[in-house]
Amino acid sequence: MTATNKVAWIGLGKLGLPMAARIAAAGTPVQGFDLSPERMALAEQAGIAPHPSLAAAVEGCRLVFVSIPDDRALLGLHLGADGLIEAMAPGSVLIETSTVSIEASARVAEAAEARGIAYLRSPVSGNPVAAESGTLSAMVSGPRDALEAAVPVMAAFTKAQYWLGDAEQARYAKLAINLMIAVSAGMMGEALAMARKGNIGWEAMLDLMADSAVGSPMVKYKTQPLKDRDFTSTFSAAQMAKDLDLILGCAHADGVAVPLAAQMREAYSSLIGTGHGEDDYIATIHHTERLSGLPAIESASGAKG
């Protein structure tokens, strides 16, 4: 396989690593880079070639994927004399999968254009489990021909790629989807607290919710962890709070009323303040139960949660 068939993956965290591993497993060589030696070691075990620097990781790669946590990391990684964009060759394609603000993304777009790099905003919907199974959905905006070039590789970790426009549309879409997820988590917490007050069995109500008109994929996915009172994080309350800050900033800048987003941001502040920041975002149930005067439920294992 020639050098032009290689791809680079920058940021090998909980979501980035399984996405990159899927590409490697599909037969495309992946050159990886992460600031964490532990993540680099895990990447090597997954068939990804670790590289000691950004420049080394992107050498010979037309497609460069990125998965990082926030605006600060985005700007620090991409901009500046030693940044990723300067390390990439003109004519290459930058596929940025993170959840970040419209403003930060626009700054990266400007720098990429000046360097002659095609910039795809490509945040994904899903969690590490979906990344491992290759069933993420990608919301994409940027040059459509660049997306067409990237789709054969992206198909390794996504079930669909939705092209939404040539600018920041994908960033808006990702924030809109995460707003719905946050509000759904709050809705589930209130509904389950109400059901408990009405003496409905915990598992019976969860089964009913999953099988009802509101039984979305998210509700179904969270049914078993909630039955087990297992709040191990796939996406933490603290991460959801960060995304709600992005949502509120975006909405306020564009004059969109988002009272539900504001309410859920306060709920997540309460979760973080009471020690549940690293719990899964569905731990909204803790917040609602506490406000409702409900005691913790003992799981099948005997633990209370």
HELIX and SHEET records of a PDB file:
HELIX    1   1 ALA A    3  ASN A    5  5                                   3    
HELIX    2   2 GLY A   16  ALA A   25  1                                  10    
HELIX    3   3 PRO A   37  GLN A   45  1                                   9    
HELIX    4   4 LEU A   54  VAL A   58  1                                   5    
HELIX    5   5 ASP A   71  HIS A   78  1                                   8    
HELIX    6   6 LEU A   84  ALA A   87  1                                   4    
HELIX    7   7 ILE A  102  ARG A  115  1                                  14    
HELIX    8   8 PRO A  128  SER A  133  1                                   6    
HELIX    9   9 ARG A  144  MET A  154  1                                  11    
HELIX   10  10 GLN A  169  LYS A  197  1                                  29    
HELIX   11  11 TRP A  202  ALA A  210  1                                   9    
HELIX   12  12 PRO A  217  LYS A  227  1                                  11    
HELIX   13  13 ALA A  237  ALA A  253  1                                  17    
HELIX   14  14 PRO A  259  GLY A  273  1                                  15    
HELIX   15  15 TYR A  281  ALA A  283  5                                   3    
HELIX   16  16 THR A  284  SER A  292  1                                   9    
SHEET    1   A 6 ALA A  49  PRO A  50  0                                        
SHEET    2   A 6 VAL A  30  PHE A  33  1                                        
SHEET    3   A 6 VAL A   7  ILE A  10  1                                        
SHEET    4   A 6 LEU A  63  VAL A  66  1                                        
SHEET    5   A 6 VAL A  93  GLU A  96  1                                        
SHEET    6   A 6 ALA A 118  ARG A 121  1                                        
SHEET    1   B 3 VAL A 124  SER A 125  0                                        
SHEET    2   B 3 LEU A 136  SER A 141 -1                                        
SHEET    3   B 3 THR A 158  GLY A 165  1                                        
END                                                                             
